[in-house]
Amino acid sequence: MGFMKPSIPAMPPIPPVQPLPEPPKYDDADRAAETAAKRAKLRAGRTGRSSTILTGADGLEDDPSKIKKKTLLGG
């Protein structure tokens, strides 16, 4: 070995491999209850198209609180 190239240190020993923990069961009661609650929450939050439309067949003319028309006096 030359004096310009330093010597490479030896690699440390590989640590022993630990066994993996037991994975959780896929078909357990807690998971089923959690997914049922999540689906119920999503189902309750959905609104249909007809419930989001604020106007009727006549438009906004039937409710004076939703529409304000200017008068001839400028108010």
All heavy atoms as TSV, in Angstrom:
chain	resi	resn	atom	element	x	y	z
A	1	MET	N	N	0.834	-1.178	0.000
A	1	MET	CA	C	0.000	0.000	0.000
A	1	MET	C	C	0.874	1.235	0.000
A	1	MET	O	O	1.876	1.301	0.680
A	1	MET	CB	C	-0.884	0.003	1.238
A	1	MET	CG	C	-1.794	-1.172	1.355
A	1	MET	SD	S	-3.381	-0.514	1.679
A	1	MET	CE	C	-4.344	-1.938	1.632
A	2	GLY	N	N	0.409	2.192	-0.738
A	2	GLY	CA	C	1.174	3.422	-0.824
A	2	GLY	C	C	0.831	4.360	0.320
A	2	GLY	O	O	-0.145	4.191	1.045
A	3	PHE	N	N	1.650	5.370	0.458
A	3	PHE	CA	C	1.392	6.315	1.541
A	3	PHE	C	C	0.282	7.301	1.171
A	3	PHE	O	O	-0.241	7.993	2.025
A	3	PHE	CB	C	2.692	7.061	1.897
A	3	PHE	CG	C	3.182	7.959	0.795
A	3	PHE	CD1	C	2.794	9.278	0.755
A	3	PHE	CD2	C	4.017	7.472	-0.203
A	3	PHE	CE1	C	3.247	10.102	-0.256
A	3	PHE	CE2	C	4.458	8.294	-1.212
A	3	PHE	CZ	C	4.083	9.608	-1.241
A	4	MET	N	N	-0.126	7.386	-0.125
A	4	MET	CA	C	-1.195	8.280	-0.546
A	4	MET	C	C	-2.577	7.631	-0.339
A	4	MET	O	O	-3.572	8.331	-0.282
A	4	MET	CB	C	-1.029	8.643	-2.027
A	4	MET	CG	C	0.247	9.416	-2.302
A	4	MET	SD	S	0.248	11.011	-1.522
A	4	MET	CE	C	-0.744	11.923	-2.633
A	5	LYS	N	N	-2.631	6.320	-0.263
A	5	LYS	CA	C	-3.883	5.598	-0.066
A	5	LYS	C	C	-3.954	5.113	1.369
A	5	LYS	O	O	-3.145	4.281	1.764
A	5	LYS	CB	C	-3.950	4.390	-0.988
A	5	LYS	CG	C	-4.775	4.601	-2.216
A	5	LYS	CD	C	-5.170	3.253	-2.770
A	5	LYS	CE	C	-4.443	3.008	-4.075
A	5	LYS	NZ	N	-4.788	1.743	-4.682
A	6	PRO	N	N	-4.926	5.610	2.157
A	6	PRO	CA	C	-5.022	5.085	3.518
A	6	PRO	C	C	-5.612	3.678	3.504
A	6	PRO	O	O	-6.314	3.292	2.580
A	6	PRO	CB	C	-5.967	6.057	4.217
A	6	PRO	CG	C	-6.759	6.663	3.113
A	6	PRO	CD	C	-5.876	6.674	1.900
A	7	SER	N	N	-5.315	2.919	4.523
A	7	SER	CA	C	-5.841	1.558	4.591
A	7	SER	C	C	-7.322	1.618	4.978
A	7	SER	O	O	-7.754	2.444	5.776
A	7	SER	CB	C	-5.065	0.731	5.609
A	7	SER	OG	O	-5.212	1.312	6.886
A	8	ILE	N	N	-8.114	0.749	4.402
A	8	ILE	CA	C	-9.551	0.714	4.638
A	8	ILE	C	C	-9.799	-0.091	5.906
A	8	ILE	O	O	-9.317	-1.226	6.028
A	8	ILE	CB	C	-10.281	0.092	3.434
A	8	ILE	CG1	C	-10.031	0.940	2.199
A	8	ILE	CG2	C	-11.764	-0.025	3.716
A	8	ILE	CD1	C	-10.566	0.343	0.925
A	9	PRO	N	N	-10.574	0.487	6.855
A	9	PRO	CA	C	-10.836	-0.277	8.079
A	9	PRO	C	C	-11.766	-1.449	7.808
A	9	PRO	O	O	-12.532	-1.451	6.845
A	9	PRO	CB	C	-11.506	0.750	9.006
A	9	PRO	CG	C	-12.048	1.791	8.113
A	9	PRO	CD	C	-11.170	1.804	6.889
A	10	ALA	N	N	-11.697	-2.450	8.645
A	10	ALA	CA	C	-12.538	-3.639	8.480
A	10	ALA	C	C	-13.993	-3.279	8.796
A	10	ALA	O	O	-14.275	-2.415	9.619
A	10	ALA	CB	C	-12.060	-4.741	9.408
A	11	MET	N	N	-14.922	-3.950	8.123
A	11	MET	CA	C	-16.348	-3.712	8.336
A	11	MET	C	C	-16.753	-4.255	9.701
A	11	MET	O	O	-16.247	-5.291	10.134
A	11	MET	CB	C	-17.179	-4.423	7.258
A	11	MET	CG	C	-16.994	-3.846	5.864
A	11	MET	SD	S	-17.668	-2.209	5.700
A	11	MET	CE	C	-19.394	-2.537	5.845
A	12	PRO	N	N	-17.674	-3.573	10.389
A	12	PRO	CA	C	-18.133	-4.109	11.678
A	12	PRO	C	C	-18.985	-5.353	11.453
A	12	PRO	O	O	-19.546	-5.549	10.375
A	12	PRO	CB	C	-18.972	-2.966	12.258
A	12	PRO	CG	C	-19.388	-2.159	11.087
A	12	PRO	CD	C	-18.286	-2.305	10.070
A	13	PRO	N	N	-19.100	-6.206	12.437
A	13	PRO	CA	C	-19.907	-7.430	12.256
A	13	PRO	C	C	-21.396	-7.078	12.104
A	13	PRO	O	O	-21.883	-6.091	12.644
A	13	PRO	CB	C	-19.653	-8.232	13.522
A	13	PRO	CG	C	-19.205	-7.222	14.523
A	13	PRO	CD	C	-18.501	-6.146	13.753
A	14	ILE	N	N	-22.101	-7.896	11.347
A	14	ILE	CA	C	-23.524	-7.690	11.110
A	14	ILE	C	C	-24.293	-8.057	12.378
A	14	ILE	O	O	-24.052	-9.125	12.951
A	14	ILE	CB	C	-24.001	-8.544	9.926
A	14	ILE	CG1	C	-23.278	-8.109	8.653
A	14	ILE	CG2	C	-25.499	-8.420	9.738
A	14	ILE	CD1	C	-23.570	-8.980	7.468
A	15	PRO	N	N	-25.209	-7.174	12.836
A	15	PRO	CA	C	-25.966	-7.506	14.049
A	15	PRO	C	C	-26.924	-8.660	13.772
A	15	PRO	O	O	-27.364	-8.870	12.641
A	15	PRO	CB	C	-26.737	-6.219	14.365
A	15	PRO	CG	C	-26.787	-5.473	13.090
A	15	PRO	CD	C	-25.568	-5.856	12.313
A	16	PRO	N	N	-27.276	-9.426	14.801
A	16	PRO	CA	C	-28.186	-10.558	14.586
A	16	PRO	C	C	-29.586	-10.053	14.203
A	16	PRO	O	O	-30.032	-9.001	14.653
A	16	PRO	CB	C	-28.205	-11.283	15.925
A	16	PRO	CG	C	-27.738	-10.268	16.908
A	16	PRO	CD	C	-26.831	-9.330	16.171
A	17	VAL	N	N	-30.249	-10.821	13.379
A	17	VAL	CA	C	-31.580	-10.459	12.898
A	17	VAL	C	C	-32.609	-10.844	13.957
A	17	VAL	O	O	-32.639	-11.982	14.427
A	17	VAL	CB	C	-31.886	-11.179	11.558
A	17	VAL	CG1	C	-33.288	-10.850	11.093
A	17	VAL	CG2	C	-30.861	-10.796	10.513
A	18	GLN	N	N	-33.458	-9.859	14.322
A	18	GLN	CA	C	-34.513	-10.110	15.296
A	18	GLN	C	C	-35.737	-10.662	14.569
A	18	GLN	O	O	-36.046	-10.233	13.460
A	18	GLN	CB	C	-34.901	-8.808	16.009
A	18	GLN	CG	C	-33.768	-8.142	16.750
A	18	GLN	CD	C	-33.319	-8.966	17.946
A	18	GLN	OE1	O	-34.098	-9.704	18.519
A	18	GLN	NE2	N	-32.049	-8.842	18.293
A	19	PRO	N	N	-36.464	-11.595	15.152
A	19	PRO	CA	C	-37.684	-12.088	14.496
A	19	PRO	C	C	-38.755	-10.995	14.484
A	19	PRO	O	O	-38.840	-10.172	15.390
A	19	PRO	CB	C	-38.111	-13.276	15.360
A	19	PRO	CG	C	-37.458	-13.045	16.678
A	19	PRO	CD	C	-36.195	-12.281	16.398
A	20	LEU	N	N	-39.544	-10.998	13.437
A	20	LEU	CA	C	-40.593	-9.995	13.304
A	20	LEU	C	C	-41.737	-10.291	14.265
A	20	LEU	O	O	-42.026	-11.458	14.557
A	20	LEU	CB	C	-41.127	-9.982	11.870
A	20	LEU	CG	C	-40.144	-9.522	10.800
A	20	LEU	CD1	C	-40.756	-9.703	9.425
A	20	LEU	CD2	C	-39.767	-8.079	11.017
A	21	PRO	N	N	-42.424	-9.234	14.738
A	21	PRO	CA	C	-43.576	-9.487	15.613
A	21	PRO	C	C	-44.734	-10.075	14.806
A	21	PRO	O	O	-44.791	-9.967	13.583
A	21	PRO	CB	C	-43.938	-8.102	16.147
A	21	PRO	CG	C	-43.391	-7.160	15.154
A	21	PRO	CD	C	-42.165	-7.820	14.571
A	22	GLU	N	N	-45.627	-10.707	15.498
A	22	GLU	CA	C	-46.783	-11.334	14.854
A	22	GLU	C	C	-47.678	-10.243	14.264
A	22	GLU	O	O	-48.046	-9.306	14.962
A	22	GLU	CB	C	-47.560	-12.152	15.891
A	22	GLU	CG	C	-48.694	-12.965	15.322
A	22	GLU	CD	C	-48.225	-14.084	14.419
A	22	GLU	OE1	O	-47.103	-14.593	14.612
A	22	GLU	OE2	O	-48.985	-14.439	13.515
A	23	PRO	N	N	-48.034	-10.326	12.988
A	23	PRO	CA	C	-48.885	-9.285	12.407
A	23	PRO	C	C	-50.301	-9.372	12.962
A	23	PRO	O	O	-50.756	-10.441	13.379
A	23	PRO	CB	C	-48.873	-9.608	10.909
A	23	PRO	CG	C	-48.507	-11.027	10.826
A	23	PRO	CD	C	-47.642	-11.328	12.016
A	24	PRO	N	N	-51.022	-8.250	12.982
A	24	PRO	CA	C	-52.388	-8.296	13.501
A	24	PRO	C	C	-53.292	-9.092	12.565
A	24	PRO	O	O	-53.061	-9.173	11.363
A	24	PRO	CB	C	-52.801	-6.825	13.550
A	24	PRO	CG	C	-51.906	-6.140	12.597
A	24	PRO	CD	C	-50.624	-6.913	12.576
A	25	LYS	N	N	-54.314	-9.677	13.132
A	25	LYS	CA	C	-55.261	-10.467	12.343
A	25	LYS	C	C	-56.095	-9.534	11.478
A	25	LYS	O	O	-56.477	-8.450	11.891
A	25	LYS	CB	C	-56.182	-11.278	13.255
A	25	LYS	CG	C	-55.448	-12.250	14.141
A	25	LYS	CD	C	-54.858	-13.361	13.327
A	25	LYS	CE	C	-54.163	-14.368	14.224
A	25	LYS	NZ	N	-53.310	-15.266	13.531
A	26	TYR	N	N	-56.364	-9.962	10.272
A	26	TYR	CA	C	-57.121	-9.135	9.330
A	26	TYR	C	C	-58.614	-9.175	9.629
A	26	TYR	O	O	-59.302	-8.184	9.485
A	26	TYR	CB	C	-56.864	-9.614	7.897
A	26	TYR	CG	C	-57.474	-8.728	6.851
A	26	TYR	CD1	C	-56.916	-7.503	6.537
A	26	TYR	CD2	C	-58.625	-9.107	6.182
A	26	TYR	CE1	C	-57.482	-6.680	5.584
A	26	TYR	CE2	C	-59.196	-8.293	5.227
A	26	TYR	CZ	C	-58.621	-7.082	4.927
A	26	TYR	OH	O	-59.179	-6.269	3.989
A	27	ASP	N	N	-59.127	-10.291	10.050
A	27	ASP	CA	C	-60.558	-10.465	10.277
A	27	ASP	C	C	-60.874	-10.468	11.771
A	27	ASP	O	O	-61.334	-11.461	12.316
A	27	ASP	CB	C	-61.038	-11.773	9.649
A	27	ASP	CG	C	-60.860	-11.775	8.151
A	27	ASP	OD1	O	-60.980	-10.708	7.539
A	27	ASP	OD2	O	-60.597	-12.856	7.594
A	28	ASP	N	N	-60.642	-9.371	12.446
A	28	ASP	CA	C	-60.997	-9.317	13.853
A	28	ASP	C	C	-62.183	-8.374	14.062
A	28	ASP	O	O	-62.556	-7.610	13.186
A	28	ASP	CB	C	-59.804	-8.914	14.723
A	28	ASP	CG	C	-59.261	-7.546	14.371
A	28	ASP	OD1	O	-59.647	-7.013	13.332
A	28	ASP	OD2	O	-58.458	-7.015	15.158
A	29	ALA	N	N	-62.789	-8.437	15.216
A	29	ALA	CA	C	-64.011	-7.674	15.496
A	29	ALA	C	C	-63.732	-6.174	15.586
A	29	ALA	O	O	-64.560	-5.365	15.161
A	29	ALA	CB	C	-64.639	-8.165	16.789
A	30	ASP	N	N	-62.566	-5.795	16.118
A	30	ASP	CA	C	-62.246	-4.368	16.238
A	30	ASP	C	C	-62.129	-3.718	14.870
A	30	ASP	O	O	-62.607	-2.601	14.651
A	30	ASP	CB	C	-60.942	-4.178	17.011
A	30	ASP	CG	C	-61.076	-4.602	18.460
A	30	ASP	OD1	O	-62.214	-4.558	18.977
A	30	ASP	OD2	O	-60.044	-4.955	19.064
A	31	ARG	N	N	-61.484	-4.409	13.950
A	31	ARG	CA	C	-61.326	-3.865	12.599
A	31	ARG	C	C	-62.678	-3.748	11.900
A	31	ARG	O	O	-62.953	-2.754	11.220
A	31	ARG	CB	C	-60.391	-4.755	11.794
A	31	ARG	CG	C	-60.136	-4.267	10.389
A	31	ARG	CD	C	-59.117	-5.167	9.705
A	31	ARG	NE	N	-59.003	-4.903	8.310
A	31	ARG	CZ	C	-58.194	-3.999	7.779
A	31	ARG	NH1	N	-57.446	-3.270	8.554
A	31	ARG	NH2	N	-58.140	-3.819	6.479
A	32	ALA	N	N	-63.539	-4.732	12.078
A	32	ALA	CA	C	-64.859	-4.692	11.453
A	32	ALA	C	C	-65.687	-3.545	12.028
A	32	ALA	O	O	-66.385	-2.834	11.289
A	32	ALA	CB	C	-65.580	-6.014	11.659
A	33	ALA	N	N	-65.614	-3.338	13.337
A	33	ALA	CA	C	-66.363	-2.242	13.962
A	33	ALA	C	C	-65.828	-0.892	13.503
A	33	ALA	O	O	-66.600	0.049	13.270
A	33	ALA	CB	C	-66.280	-2.353	15.471
A	34	GLU	N	N	-64.517	-0.791	13.347
A	34	GLU	CA	C	-63.905	0.466	12.909
A	34	GLU	C	C	-64.315	0.802	11.479
A	34	GLU	O	O	-64.670	1.948	11.181
A	34	GLU	CB	C	-62.388	0.348	13.011
A	34	GLU	CG	C	-61.651	1.603	12.621
A	34	GLU	CD	C	-60.145	1.436	12.713
A	34	GLU	OE1	O	-59.694	0.603	13.522
A	34	GLU	OE2	O	-59.441	2.128	11.980
A	35	THR	N	N	-64.287	-0.173	10.580
A	35	THR	CA	C	-64.683	0.092	9.197
A	35	THR	C	C	-66.175	0.385	9.100
A	35	THR	O	O	-66.589	1.224	8.301
A	35	THR	CB	C	-64.332	-1.096	8.284
A	35	THR	OG1	O	-64.919	-2.281	8.803
A	35	THR	CG2	C	-62.835	-1.265	8.154
A	36	ALA	N	N	-67.008	-0.268	9.935
A	36	ALA	CA	C	-68.448	0.024	9.924
A	36	ALA	C	C	-68.715	1.440	10.397
A	36	ALA	O	O	-69.554	2.155	9.822
A	36	ALA	CB	C	-69.185	-0.981	10.797
A	37	ALA	N	N	-67.994	1.897	11.413
A	37	ALA	CA	C	-68.171	3.265	11.903
A	37	ALA	C	C	-67.710	4.275	10.866
A	37	ALA	O	O	-68.346	5.317	10.667
A	37	ALA	CB	C	-67.399	3.450	13.210
A	38	LYS	N	N	-66.614	3.965	10.185
A	38	LYS	CA	C	-66.101	4.871	9.155
A	38	LYS	C	C	-67.082	4.983	7.990
A	38	LYS	O	O	-67.356	6.078	7.493
A	38	LYS	CB	C	-64.751	4.363	8.654
A	38	LYS	CG	C	-64.076	5.271	7.651
A	38	LYS	CD	C	-62.829	4.606	7.091
A	38	LYS	CE	C	-61.604	5.187	7.689
A	38	LYS	NZ	N	-60.373	4.661	7.080
A	39	ARG	N	N	-67.647	3.851	7.580
A	39	ARG	CA	C	-68.620	3.870	6.483
A	39	ARG	C	C	-69.894	4.602	6.881
A	39	ARG	O	O	-70.487	5.319	6.078
A	39	ARG	CB	C	-68.946	2.445	6.055
A	39	ARG	CG	C	-67.834	1.803	5.278
A	39	ARG	CD	C	-68.206	0.418	4.835
A	39	ARG	NE	N	-67.088	-0.205	4.142
A	39	ARG	CZ	C	-66.985	-1.486	3.907
A	39	ARG	NH1	N	-67.945	-2.301	4.298
A	39	ARG	NH2	N	-65.940	-1.973	3.276
A	40	ALA	N	N	-70.327	4.433	8.124
A	40	ALA	CA	C	-71.531	5.132	8.589
A	40	ALA	C	C	-71.312	6.639	8.618
A	40	ALA	O	O	-72.208	7.411	8.256
A	40	ALA	CB	C	-71.920	4.630	9.973
A	41	LYS	N	N	-70.129	7.056	9.012
A	41	LYS	CA	C	-69.817	8.486	9.039
A	41	LYS	C	C	-69.792	9.060	7.623
A	41	LYS	O	O	-70.307	10.151	7.373
A	41	LYS	CB	C	-68.473	8.713	9.721
A	41	LYS	CG	C	-68.119	10.157	9.895
A	41	LYS	CD	C	-66.802	10.308	10.615
A	41	LYS	CE	C	-66.438	11.774	10.753
A	41	LYS	NZ	N	-65.144	11.959	11.391
A	42	LEU	N	N	-69.209	8.333	6.686
A	42	LEU	CA	C	-69.178	8.790	5.306
A	42	LEU	C	C	-70.580	8.829	4.699
A	42	LEU	O	O	-70.934	9.751	3.974
A	42	LEU	CB	C	-68.277	7.884	4.461
A	42	LEU	CG	C	-66.784	8.026	4.678
A	42	LEU	CD1	C	-66.031	6.968	3.885
A	42	LEU	CD2	C	-66.313	9.405	4.277
A	43	ARG	N	N	-71.385	7.821	5.008
A	43	ARG	CA	C	-72.744	7.759	4.469
A	43	ARG	C	C	-73.597	8.902	5.012
A	43	ARG	O	O	-74.417	9.467	4.312
A	43	ARG	CB	C	-73.366	6.408	4.816
A	43	ARG	CG	C	-74.603	6.091	4.025
A	43	ARG	CD	C	-75.151	4.693	4.317
A	43	ARG	NE	N	-74.135	3.653	4.168
A	43	ARG	CZ	C	-73.751	2.843	5.148
A	43	ARG	NH1	N	-74.287	2.941	6.338
A	43	ARG	NH2	N	-72.839	1.925	4.937
A	44	ALA	N	N	-73.391	9.257	6.277
A	44	ALA	CA	C	-74.166	10.337	6.881
A	44	ALA	C	C	-73.751	11.698	6.324
A	44	ALA	O	O	-74.564	12.624	6.277
A	44	ALA	CB	C	-73.992	10.321	8.390
A	45	GLY	N	N	-72.505	11.820	5.893
A	45	GLY	CA	C	-72.012	13.099	5.391
A	45	GLY	C	C	-72.386	13.372	3.950
A	45	GLY	O	O	-72.239	14.497	3.473
A	46	ARG	N	N	-72.876	12.385	3.255
A	46	ARG	CA	C	-73.221	12.575	1.854
A	46	ARG	C	C	-74.543	13.314	1.734
A	46	ARG	O	O	-75.473	13.083	2.487
A	46	ARG	CB	C	-73.344	11.234	1.146
A	46	ARG	CG	C	-72.046	10.527	0.994
A	46	ARG	CD	C	-72.250	9.245	0.222
A	46	ARG	NE	N	-71.000	8.511	0.178
A	46	ARG	CZ	C	-70.926	7.219	0.079
A	46	ARG	NH1	N	-72.016	6.492	0.010
A	46	ARG	NH2	N	-69.760	6.614	0.049
A	47	THR	N	N	-74.605	14.214	0.788
A	47	THR	CA	C	-75.866	14.884	0.491
A	47	THR	C	C	-76.142	14.712	-0.992
A	47	THR	O	O	-75.232	14.723	-1.817
A	47	THR	CB	C	-75.802	16.382	0.817
A	47	THR	OG1	O	-74.713	16.966	0.117
A	47	THR	CG2	C	-75.634	16.615	2.297
A	48	GLY	N	N	-77.383	14.560	-1.306
A	48	GLY	CA	C	-77.759	14.400	-2.703
A	48	GLY	C	C	-77.774	15.730	-3.429
A	48	GLY	O	O	-77.689	16.807	-2.838
A	49	ARG	N	N	-77.901	15.665	-4.725
A	49	ARG	CA	C	-77.902	16.874	-5.538
A	49	ARG	C	C	-79.136	17.721	-5.260
A	49	ARG	O	O	-79.068	18.943	-5.231
A	49	ARG	CB	C	-77.847	16.480	-7.014
A	49	ARG	CG	C	-77.797	17.660	-7.938
A	49	ARG	CD	C	-77.627	17.225	-9.360
A	49	ARG	NE	N	-77.690	18.385	-10.233
A	49	ARG	CZ	C	-78.054	18.350	-11.470
A	49	ARG	NH1	N	-78.374	17.209	-12.017
A	49	ARG	NH2	N	-78.085	19.434	-12.195
A	50	SER	N	N	-80.278	17.077	-5.058
A	50	SER	CA	C	-81.506	17.835	-4.839
A	50	SER	C	C	-81.483	18.578	-3.505
A	50	SER	O	O	-82.136	19.609	-3.362
A	50	SER	CB	C	-82.717	16.917	-4.901
A	50	SER	OG	O	-82.627	15.943	-3.887
A	51	SER	N	N	-80.744	18.094	-2.519
A	51	SER	CA	C	-80.701	18.782	-1.234
A	51	SER	C	C	-79.761	19.978	-1.256
A	51	SER	O	O	-79.820	20.819	-0.363
A	51	SER	CB	C	-80.281	17.821	-0.139
A	51	SER	OG	O	-78.956	17.415	-0.336
A	52	THR	N	N	-78.886	20.077	-2.247
A	52	THR	CA	C	-77.978	21.207	-2.307
A	52	THR	C	C	-78.515	22.351	-3.151
A	52	THR	O	O	-77.989	23.450	-3.102
A	52	THR	CB	C	-76.616	20.779	-2.887
A	52	THR	OG1	O	-76.816	20.284	-4.210
A	52	THR	CG2	C	-75.982	19.722	-2.019
A	53	ILE	N	N	-79.572	22.122	-3.907
A	53	ILE	CA	C	-80.149	23.173	-4.733
A	53	ILE	C	C	-81.078	24.007	-3.864
A	53	ILE	O	O	-82.005	23.483	-3.240
A	53	ILE	CB	C	-80.900	22.565	-5.940
A	53	ILE	CG1	C	-79.912	21.795	-6.811
A	53	ILE	CG2	C	-81.597	23.649	-6.734
A	53	ILE	CD1	C	-80.563	21.042	-7.949
A	54	LEU	N	N	-80.827	25.316	-3.792
A	54	LEU	CA	C	-81.589	26.178	-2.908
A	54	LEU	C	C	-82.797	26.811	-3.598
A	54	LEU	O	O	-83.618	27.428	-2.932
A	54	LEU	CB	C	-80.691	27.281	-2.353
A	54	LEU	CG	C	-79.531	26.798	-1.467
A	54	LEU	CD1	C	-78.670	27.977	-1.053
A	54	LEU	CD2	C	-80.060	26.093	-0.242
A	55	THR	N	N	-82.874	26.708	-4.887
A	55	THR	CA	C	-83.981	27.351	-5.586
A	55	THR	C	C	-85.065	26.337	-5.896
A	55	THR	O	O	-84.831	25.145	-5.973
A	55	THR	CB	C	-83.498	27.966	-6.913
A	55	THR	OG1	O	-82.938	26.941	-7.717
A	55	THR	CG2	C	-82.469	29.040	-6.662
A	56	GLY	N	N	-86.264	26.835	-6.074
A	56	GLY	CA	C	-87.376	25.981	-6.459
A	56	GLY	C	C	-87.620	26.082	-7.955
A	56	GLY	O	O	-86.791	26.595	-8.717
A	57	ALA	N	N	-88.772	25.626	-8.389
A	57	ALA	CA	C	-89.105	25.677	-9.805
A	57	ALA	C	C	-89.344	27.113	-10.265
A	57	ALA	O	O	-89.143	27.452	-11.422
A	57	ALA	CB	C	-90.330	24.823	-10.077
A	58	ASP	N	N	-89.751	27.998	-9.330
A	58	ASP	CA	C	-90.019	29.397	-9.668
A	58	ASP	C	C	-88.787	30.281	-9.531
A	58	ASP	O	O	-88.858	31.475	-9.807
A	58	ASP	CB	C	-91.125	29.945	-8.754
A	58	ASP	CG	C	-92.432	29.204	-8.958
A	58	ASP	OD1	O	-92.649	28.705	-10.081
A	58	ASP	OD2	O	-93.214	29.118	-8.003
A	59	GLY	N	N	-87.685	29.756	-9.061
A	59	GLY	CA	C	-86.487	30.556	-8.885
A	59	GLY	C	C	-86.450	31.175	-7.499
A	59	GLY	O	O	-87.038	30.664	-6.559
A	60	LEU	N	N	-85.816	32.334	-7.373
A	60	LEU	CA	C	-85.667	32.984	-6.084
A	60	LEU	C	C	-86.778	33.989	-5.793
A	60	LEU	O	O	-86.734	34.680	-4.790
A	60	LEU	CB	C	-84.319	33.699	-6.021
A	60	LEU	CG	C	-83.096	32.798	-5.993
A	60	LEU	CD1	C	-81.837	33.630	-6.081
A	60	LEU	CD2	C	-83.080	31.936	-4.765
A	61	GLU	N	N	-87.746	34.120	-6.640
A	61	GLU	CA	C	-88.793	35.122	-6.467
A	61	GLU	C	C	-89.700	34.818	-5.277
A	61	GLU	O	O	-90.302	35.718	-4.721
A	61	GLU	CB	C	-89.650	35.196	-7.736
A	61	GLU	CG	C	-88.882	35.650	-8.967
A	61	GLU	CD	C	-88.403	37.091	-8.875
A	61	GLU	OE1	O	-89.087	37.916	-8.249
A	61	GLU	OE2	O	-87.340	37.380	-9.408
A	62	ASP	N	N	-89.782	33.570	-4.843
A	62	ASP	CA	C	-90.733	33.217	-3.797
A	62	ASP	C	C	-90.254	33.576	-2.392
A	62	ASP	O	O	-91.042	33.710	-1.481
A	62	ASP	CB	C	-91.071	31.732	-3.860
A	62	ASP	CG	C	-89.831	30.860	-3.704
A	62	ASP	OD1	O	-88.726	31.391	-3.851
A	62	ASP	OD2	O	-89.996	29.653	-3.445
A	63	ASP	N	N	-88.978	33.760	-2.169
A	63	ASP	CA	C	-88.460	34.053	-0.832
A	63	ASP	C	C	-87.719	35.381	-0.858
A	63	ASP	O	O	-86.637	35.486	-1.423
A	63	ASP	CB	C	-87.530	32.929	-0.388
A	63	ASP	CG	C	-87.176	33.033	1.081
A	63	ASP	OD1	O	-87.738	33.904	1.777
A	63	ASP	OD2	O	-86.346	32.226	1.532
A	64	PRO	N	N	-88.256	36.423	-0.230
A	64	PRO	CA	C	-87.599	37.732	-0.268
A	64	PRO	C	C	-86.317	37.793	0.556
A	64	PRO	O	O	-85.508	38.696	0.374
A	64	PRO	CB	C	-88.656	38.677	0.298
A	64	PRO	CG	C	-89.586	37.830	1.067
A	64	PRO	CD	C	-89.544	36.476	0.438
A	65	SER	N	N	-86.091	36.843	1.454
A	65	SER	CA	C	-84.873	36.889	2.255
A	65	SER	C	C	-83.653	36.432	1.453
A	65	SER	O	O	-82.526	36.752	1.806
A	65	SER	CB	C	-85.021	36.019	3.502
A	65	SER	OG	O	-85.118	34.662	3.131
A	66	LYS	N	N	-83.859	35.679	0.377
A	66	LYS	CA	C	-82.744	35.166	-0.420
A	66	LYS	C	C	-82.339	36.120	-1.538
A	66	LYS	O	O	-81.236	36.033	-2.055
A	66	LYS	CB	C	-83.098	33.813	-1.026
A	66	LYS	CG	C	-83.250	32.727	-0.006
A	66	LYS	CD	C	-83.552	31.411	-0.656
A	66	LYS	CE	C	-83.761	30.325	0.376
A	66	LYS	NZ	N	-84.155	29.072	-0.231
A	67	ILE	N	N	-83.229	36.996	-1.923
A	67	ILE	CA	C	-82.930	37.900	-3.024
A	67	ILE	C	C	-83.333	39.316	-2.629
A	67	ILE	O	O	-84.311	39.529	-1.932
A	67	ILE	CB	C	-83.648	37.459	-4.319
A	67	ILE	CG1	C	-83.187	38.275	-5.492
A	67	ILE	CG2	C	-85.144	37.540	-4.177
A	67	ILE	CD1	C	-83.604	37.708	-6.824
A	68	LYS	N	N	-82.554	40.275	-3.035
A	68	LYS	CA	C	-82.869	41.670	-2.738
A	68	LYS	C	C	-82.787	42.436	-4.058
A	68	LYS	O	O	-81.729	42.454	-4.695
A	68	LYS	CB	C	-81.861	42.224	-1.736
A	68	LYS	CG	C	-82.123	43.646	-1.355
A	68	LYS	CD	C	-81.106	44.129	-0.332
A	68	LYS	CE	C	-81.373	45.590	-0.052
A	68	LYS	NZ	N	-80.355	46.132	0.845
A	69	LYS	N	N	-83.884	43.038	-4.440
A	69	LYS	CA	C	-83.919	43.827	-5.669
A	69	LYS	C	C	-83.776	45.297	-5.328
A	69	LYS	O	O	-84.268	45.760	-4.299
A	69	LYS	CB	C	-85.229	43.596	-6.420
A	69	LYS	CG	C	-85.355	42.240	-7.027
A	69	LYS	CD	C	-86.613	42.166	-7.861
A	69	LYS	CE	C	-86.701	40.843	-8.566
A	69	LYS	NZ	N	-87.868	40.772	-9.426
A	70	LYS	N	N	-83.099	46.029	-6.168
A	70	LYS	CA	C	-82.964	47.456	-5.967
A	70	LYS	C	C	-84.300	48.136	-6.292
A	70	LYS	O	O	-84.992	47.748	-7.232
A	70	LYS	CB	C	-81.863	48.017	-6.853
A	70	LYS	CG	C	-80.481	47.571	-6.425
A	70	LYS	CD	C	-79.454	48.296	-7.221
A	70	LYS	CE	C	-78.068	47.907	-6.747
A	70	LYS	NZ	N	-77.040	48.645	-7.477
A	71	THR	N	N	-84.613	49.135	-5.505
A	71	THR	CA	C	-85.817	49.905	-5.789
A	71	THR	C	C	-85.469	51.074	-6.680
A	71	THR	O	O	-84.299	51.386	-6.930
A	71	THR	CB	C	-86.436	50.408	-4.475
A	71	THR	OG1	O	-85.502	51.282	-3.839
A	71	THR	CG2	C	-86.778	49.261	-3.544
A	72	LEU	N	N	-86.484	51.756	-7.155
A	72	LEU	CA	C	-86.245	52.901	-8.021
A	72	LEU	C	C	-85.626	54.070	-7.254
A	72	LEU	O	O	-85.040	54.966	-7.857
A	72	LEU	CB	C	-87.565	53.341	-8.678
A	72	LEU	CG	C	-88.139	52.336	-9.681
A	72	LEU	CD1	C	-89.486	52.855	-10.188
A	72	LEU	CD2	C	-87.191	52.150	-10.841
A	73	LEU	N	N	-85.745	54.074	-5.942
A	73	LEU	CA	C	-85.201	55.158	-5.134
A	73	LEU	C	C	-83.721	54.955	-4.814
A	73	LEU	O	O	-83.116	55.780	-4.151
A	73	LEU	CB	C	-86.008	55.291	-3.846
A	73	LEU	CG	C	-87.485	55.632	-4.043
A	73	LEU	CD1	C	-88.188	55.617	-2.716
A	73	LEU	CD2	C	-87.640	56.973	-4.719
A	74	GLY	N	N	-83.135	53.852	-5.263
A	74	GLY	CA	C	-81.705	53.632	-5.085
A	74	GLY	C	C	-81.346	52.854	-3.833
A	74	GLY	O	O	-80.185	52.688	-3.518
A	75	GLY	N	N	-82.275	52.351	-3.116
A	75	GLY	CA	C	-81.989	51.654	-1.858
A	75	GLY	C	C	-81.906	50.212	-1.988
A	75	GLY	O	O	-81.282	49.365	-2.265
